[in-house]
Amino acid sequence: MCITIATTSHPDFPFILLSNRDEYFKRPTDPARFRKLNEKVQILTPLDMARPEHGTWIGITTTGKIAVLVNYRDIDTESTLSEVSRGVLPLSYLKSDLSDEEWRDKLMSNMESDQGEIDITKIGGFSLLYGTLNLNPKTNKVEHLNILSNRGHHGKIFEDNRSMNVSESEFDDEREIAEKTTFGLSNSLYNEPWKKVKMGEKLLISLIKKSVENNYDESKLVEGCFDILKTDTFNRSIYEGKDFDAKIMELRNSIFIPPIERNGPESNVLSIGRYYGTRTQTIILLNKNGELSYYERNMHSSDTPEPDKPIITSCYKYNVWN
C-alpha cells in the first residue's frame, strides 16, 4: 500500500515530496520520462502499462502542476480491480486547462450524472493530491494543494488559515490538517492516517530539521529522503508466516514493503503476480528559485525479488517558473 509524504518546511526547498509505490512486481510499467502535452508543456510521469488506459500514480508538468494518486484500502487487489483505472485521474488533471475547482466540480458532476470522459462511478476507491506549485511571495512557501477522495470529502493542505472557509463544527479538524507543513497520505482516509503515515511525517520533520542545522546540499538531502522511504518496520513474524491476508494488513505499518510472496494459484490477471512490495520510489524537490528535481528508483522489473540487482536512480531537472 503506497505512501506519499510532502513538506513545505525547508527554507531553501519550499516543496519536497517522497513517494513509495507498492505494487506487484509483475505489473508492466513504463518508467518516468517527459511526455509531450502540447508545444509548450510536457508531463514528467511513469505509466502503468497493465491497464488499457495507461494511467499513472504520479506526475508533474513542466509548468509545476502536480498530481499524486493512492488507492483506498484495496486489500483484496484481485477482486477489487475497478472497471476504469484510477490512473486516468492524475493525467486528466495534468492535461486539463481548467482551474483546480472547475476540474474537481466537473469530475464530481460527471460522477453524479454518469456523463463525460471519466465515469468516476466505475473507478475504485482513491485519494488524489493535486495542485500547482506556486510560491507565495509573502511567505516564500508553496501555496495550498488539494485533496480529493471518492471515499471521503475534499480539502486542502499547506493552507494559510486566514484564507480557510470551513464551518464552525469542522474548523478544528480541518484547520489542523490544512495548516500542517508536513503531510502524509496512504490508503486510508487522509484525515485518518495509518501508523506508517504518522511515522513518515515524523521522520521527514526530523530530516528537515537536521538538514537545515547541518547545511545539507541537495544530494545529502535526497539521500536522507531515500533513507526514509527505505524504513522497514514490517513485522518479521508475519513476514515469515504463510498468512498472506495478515501480510496485507501489515502493509499499513511499514513505509517500505519488503518482497512478500502471494499464496495460491497463479493469477490470469496481468497486474497480479507472485511477489508484491515497494517497487518504485520517487522524490521531488522544488527549490526557492523554481528549479525542480525529480528522482526515481525502480527497484523491481520482473516477478522475482532480484536481491542482487543494482538499483539505478534516474534524475530529471528543470525550472517550473521560467
C-alpha positions as CSV (number, residue, x, y, z in Angstrom):
1,M,0.0,0.0,0.0
2,C,1.6,3.2,-1.2
3,I,2.6,6.2,0.7
4,T,3.2,9.9,-0.1
5,I,4.8,12.4,2.3
6,A,5.2,16.1,1.4
7,T,6.6,19.1,3.3
8,T,6.9,22.9,2.9
9,S,9.0,23.4,6.0
10,H,12.5,23.6,4.4
11,P,13.7,27.2,3.9
12,D,15.6,26.5,0.7
13,F,13.2,23.9,-0.8
14,P,9.6,25.2,-0.4
15,F,8.3,21.8,-1.6
16,I,9.6,18.3,-1.1
17,L,7.6,15.1,-1.8
18,L,8.5,11.5,-1.1
19,S,6.6,8.5,-2.6
20,N,6.7,4.8,-2.4
21,R,4.7,2.8,-4.9
22,D,3.9,-0.6,-3.6
23,E,2.8,-3.0,-6.3
24,Y,3.0,-6.5,-7.8
25,F,6.4,-6.8,-9.4
26,K,4.8,-8.4,-12.5
27,R,2.8,-5.3,-13.3
28,P,4.2,-3.8,-16.5
29,T,5.3,-0.2,-16.0
30,D,7.0,2.4,-18.2
31,P,9.5,4.4,-16.1
32,A,9.2,8.2,-15.7
33,R,10.1,10.3,-18.7
34,F,8.9,13.5,-20.4
35,R,5.7,13.1,-22.4
36,K,4.6,15.9,-24.7
37,L,1.3,17.5,-23.9
38,N,1.5,20.4,-26.4
39,E,4.1,22.7,-27.9
40,K,4.8,24.4,-24.6
41,V,4.1,21.8,-21.9
42,Q,5.4,18.3,-21.1
43,I,4.4,15.9,-18.4
44,L,7.1,14.0,-16.4
45,T,5.5,10.8,-15.4
46,P,5.7,7.0,-15.4
47,L,2.9,5.0,-16.8
48,D,1.0,1.8,-15.8
49,M,1.0,-0.4,-18.8
50,A,-1.2,-3.1,-17.2
51,R,-4.4,-1.3,-17.9
52,P,-5.5,-0.2,-21.4
53,E,-5.9,3.4,-20.1
54,H,-2.1,3.6,-19.4
55,G,-2.7,5.8,-16.4
56,T,-0.2,6.8,-13.7
57,W,0.1,7.3,-9.9
58,I,2.4,10.4,-10.0
59,G,3.2,13.1,-12.4
60,I,4.2,16.8,-12.8
61,T,4.2,19.1,-15.7
62,T,6.9,21.5,-16.8
63,T,4.7,24.3,-15.5
64,G,4.5,22.9,-12.0
65,K,1.1,21.1,-11.9
66,I,1.4,18.0,-9.8
67,A,-0.8,15.0,-9.1
68,V,-0.2,12.0,-6.9
69,L,-2.7,9.2,-6.5
70,V,-3.1,6.5,-3.9
71,N,-5.7,3.7,-3.8
72,Y,-8.2,3.5,-0.9
73,R,-7.8,0.2,1.1
74,D,-7.6,-2.1,-1.8
75,I,-6.9,-5.1,0.5
76,D,-8.0,-7.8,-2.0
77,T,-6.5,-6.4,-5.2
78,E,-7.7,-9.2,-7.5
79,S,-11.4,-8.9,-6.5
80,T,-11.5,-5.1,-6.4
81,L,-9.9,-4.2,-9.7
82,S,-12.1,-1.4,-11.0
83,E,-13.7,-1.2,-14.4
84,V,-11.9,2.1,-15.1
85,S,-8.3,2.6,-14.0
86,R,-7.8,5.1,-11.2
87,G,-4.6,6.1,-13.1
88,V,-6.7,8.2,-15.5
89,L,-7.3,10.8,-12.8
90,P,-3.8,12.3,-12.4
91,L,-3.4,12.5,-16.2
92,S,-6.8,14.1,-16.6
93,Y,-5.9,16.8,-14.1
94,L,-2.4,17.4,-15.5
95,K,-3.8,17.7,-19.0
96,S,-6.7,20.0,-18.1
97,D,-6.8,23.7,-18.8
98,L,-9.5,24.2,-16.1
99,S,-8.8,25.7,-12.7
100,D,-8.5,23.2,-9.8
101,E,-12.0,23.9,-8.6
102,E,-13.5,23.7,-12.1
103,W,-11.7,20.4,-12.7
104,R,-12.9,18.9,-9.4
105,D,-16.5,20.1,-9.9
106,K,-16.7,18.8,-13.5
107,L,-15.3,15.4,-12.3
108,M,-17.8,15.1,-9.5
109,S,-20.7,16.3,-11.6
110,N,-19.8,13.6,-14.2
111,M,-20.0,11.1,-11.4
112,E,-23.4,12.3,-10.4
113,S,-24.8,12.4,-14.0
114,D,-22.9,9.4,-15.3
115,Q,-21.6,11.5,-18.2
116,G,-18.3,12.8,-19.5
117,E,-15.0,11.2,-20.4
118,I,-14.3,9.8,-17.0
119,D,-17.1,7.8,-15.3
120,I,-16.0,8.1,-11.7
121,T,-18.7,5.6,-10.7
122,K,-16.6,2.9,-12.4
123,I,-13.4,3.9,-10.6
124,G,-12.3,2.2,-7.3
125,G,-11.6,4.0,-4.1
126,F,-8.9,6.7,-4.3
127,S,-7.3,9.8,-2.8
128,L,-5.7,12.4,-5.1
129,L,-3.2,15.0,-4.1
130,Y,-3.1,17.7,-6.8
131,G,-2.4,21.4,-7.5
132,T,0.1,23.8,-8.9
133,L,3.4,24.6,-7.2
134,N,3.1,28.4,-6.9
135,L,5.3,30.3,-4.4
136,N,3.5,32.8,-2.1
137,P,5.7,36.0,-2.3
138,K,4.7,37.0,1.3
139,T,5.6,33.7,3.0
140,N,8.1,32.2,0.4
141,K,6.1,28.9,0.8
142,V,4.3,26.9,-1.7
143,E,0.6,27.8,-1.9
144,H,-2.0,25.2,-0.9
145,L,-2.6,21.9,-2.7
146,N,-5.8,19.9,-2.8
147,I,-7.1,16.5,-1.7
148,L,-9.9,14.7,-3.4
149,S,-11.3,11.3,-2.5
150,N,-14.4,9.3,-3.5
151,R,-14.4,7.7,-0.1
152,G,-14.3,10.9,1.9
153,H,-14.6,14.6,1.2
154,H,-12.3,17.1,-0.5
155,G,-10.0,19.5,1.3
156,K,-6.8,21.5,1.2
157,I,-3.3,21.1,2.7
158,F,-0.4,23.6,3.2
159,E,-3.1,26.4,3.5
160,D,-2.8,29.7,5.4
161,N,-5.6,29.6,8.0
162,R,-6.6,33.2,7.2
163,S,-7.9,32.0,3.8
164,M,-9.8,29.0,5.1
165,N,-13.5,28.6,4.7
166,V,-14.9,25.9,6.9
167,S,-17.9,25.5,9.2
168,E,-17.7,26.0,12.9
169,S,-18.1,22.3,13.6
170,E,-15.4,21.3,11.2
171,F,-12.9,24.1,11.9
172,D,-10.6,22.5,14.4
173,D,-10.0,19.2,12.5
174,E,-9.8,21.0,9.1
175,R,-7.5,23.7,10.4
176,E,-5.2,21.1,12.0
177,I,-4.8,19.2,8.7
178,A,-4.7,22.3,6.4
179,E,-2.0,24.0,8.5
180,K,0.3,21.1,8.7
181,T,3.6,21.8,7.0
182,T,4.4,18.1,6.7
183,F,1.6,15.9,5.4
184,G,1.3,12.1,4.7
185,L,-1.2,10.1,2.7
186,S,-1.7,6.4,2.2
187,N,-4.6,4.1,1.6
188,S,-6.9,5.3,4.4
189,L,-8.9,8.4,4.5
190,Y,-6.5,11.3,4.6
191,N,-7.8,12.5,7.9
192,E,-7.5,9.0,9.4
193,P,-3.8,8.3,8.8
194,W,-2.2,4.9,9.4
195,K,0.8,4.2,11.5
196,K,3.2,4.3,8.5
197,V,2.0,7.8,7.6
198,K,2.5,9.2,11.1
199,M,5.9,7.6,11.2
200,G,6.8,9.0,7.8
201,E,5.7,12.5,8.8
202,K,7.9,12.4,12.0
203,L,10.9,11.1,10.1
204,L,10.6,13.8,7.4
205,I,10.2,16.6,10.0
206,S,13.3,15.3,11.8
207,L,15.3,15.1,8.5
208,I,14.4,18.7,7.5
209,K,15.5,20.0,10.9
210,K,18.7,18.1,10.7
211,S,19.4,19.1,7.1
212,V,18.9,22.8,8.0
213,E,21.1,22.6,11.1
214,N,23.9,20.9,9.2
215,N,23.5,22.7,5.9
216,Y,22.8,19.7,3.7
217,D,23.2,20.2,0.0
218,E,20.7,18.6,-2.4
219,S,22.4,15.3,-2.8
220,K,22.7,14.8,1.0
221,L,19.0,15.8,1.5
222,V,17.9,13.4,-1.3
223,E,20.0,10.6,0.3
224,G,18.1,11.3,3.6
225,C,14.7,11.2,1.8
226,F,15.6,7.8,0.2
227,D,16.6,6.5,3.7
228,I,13.1,7.4,4.9
229,L,11.5,5.6,2.0
230,K,13.6,2.5,2.9
231,T,12.3,2.4,6.5
232,D,11.2,-1.2,7.0
233,T,9.3,-1.9,10.2
234,F,7.3,-4.9,8.7
235,N,6.6,-7.4,11.5
236,R,9.1,-10.3,10.8
237,S,6.9,-13.0,12.4
238,I,4.1,-12.0,10.0
239,Y,6.6,-11.7,7.1
240,E,7.9,-15.2,7.6
241,G,4.5,-16.7,8.1
242,K,2.1,-18.2,5.5
243,D,-0.9,-15.9,6.1
244,F,-1.0,-13.6,3.0
245,D,-4.0,-11.7,4.4
246,A,-2.1,-10.9,7.6
247,K,0.8,-9.7,5.4
248,I,-1.6,-7.4,3.5
249,M,-2.9,-6.0,6.8
250,E,0.7,-5.4,8.0
251,L,1.3,-3.1,4.9
252,R,-0.2,-0.2,6.8
253,N,2.6,-0.4,9.5
254,S,5.7,-0.1,7.4
255,I,6.9,2.7,5.0
256,F,9.0,0.2,2.9
257,I,7.4,-3.1,2.0
258,P,9.9,-6.0,1.5
259,P,9.0,-8.6,-1.2
260,I,6.2,-10.7,0.1
261,E,5.1,-13.8,-1.7
262,R,1.5,-14.3,-2.7
263,N,0.0,-17.7,-1.9
264,G,-2.4,-19.6,-4.1
265,P,-2.6,-20.5,-7.7
266,E,-1.2,-18.3,-10.4
267,S,-3.4,-15.4,-11.4
268,N,-4.5,-14.8,-15.0
269,V,-4.7,-11.1,-14.3
270,L,-1.8,-9.3,-16.0
271,S,-1.2,-7.0,-13.0
272,I,-1.1,-9.7,-10.3
273,G,2.0,-11.9,-9.9
274,R,3.8,-13.9,-7.3
275,Y,5.6,-11.0,-5.5
276,Y,4.4,-7.7,-4.0
277,G,6.3,-4.9,-2.3
278,T,7.8,-1.5,-2.7
279,R,8.6,-1.2,-6.4
280,T,9.2,2.4,-7.3
281,Q,10.5,5.3,-5.2
282,T,10.1,8.9,-6.2
283,I,11.5,12.1,-4.7
284,I,10.5,15.6,-5.9
285,L,12.3,18.7,-4.7
286,L,11.5,22.3,-5.7
287,N,14.0,25.0,-4.6
288,K,13.2,28.6,-4.0
289,N,14.4,29.6,-7.5
290,G,11.9,27.3,-9.1
291,E,14.3,24.6,-10.1
292,L,12.7,21.2,-9.8
293,S,14.5,17.8,-9.3
294,Y,12.7,14.6,-10.0
295,Y,14.4,11.4,-8.7
296,E,13.0,7.9,-9.5
297,R,14.3,4.5,-8.4
298,N,12.7,1.4,-10.0
299,M,13.6,-1.5,-7.6
300,H,12.0,-4.4,-9.4
301,S,11.1,-5.1,-13.1
302,S,10.2,-8.8,-13.0
303,D,8.3,-11.2,-10.9
304,T,11.2,-12.1,-8.6
305,P,12.8,-10.4,-5.6
306,E,16.0,-9.7,-7.6
307,P,18.2,-9.3,-4.4
308,D,21.5,-8.7,-6.2
309,K,20.2,-6.4,-9.0
310,P,21.8,-2.9,-8.8
311,I,19.2,-0.2,-8.3
312,I,19.5,2.7,-10.8
313,T,18.3,6.2,-9.9
314,S,17.1,8.4,-12.7
315,C,17.0,12.2,-12.2
316,Y,15.3,15.0,-14.3
317,K,15.8,18.7,-13.6
318,Y,14.1,21.8,-15.0
319,N,12.7,25.1,-13.9
320,V,8.9,25.4,-13.4
321,W,8.7,29.2,-13.2
322,N,10.6,30.0,-16.4
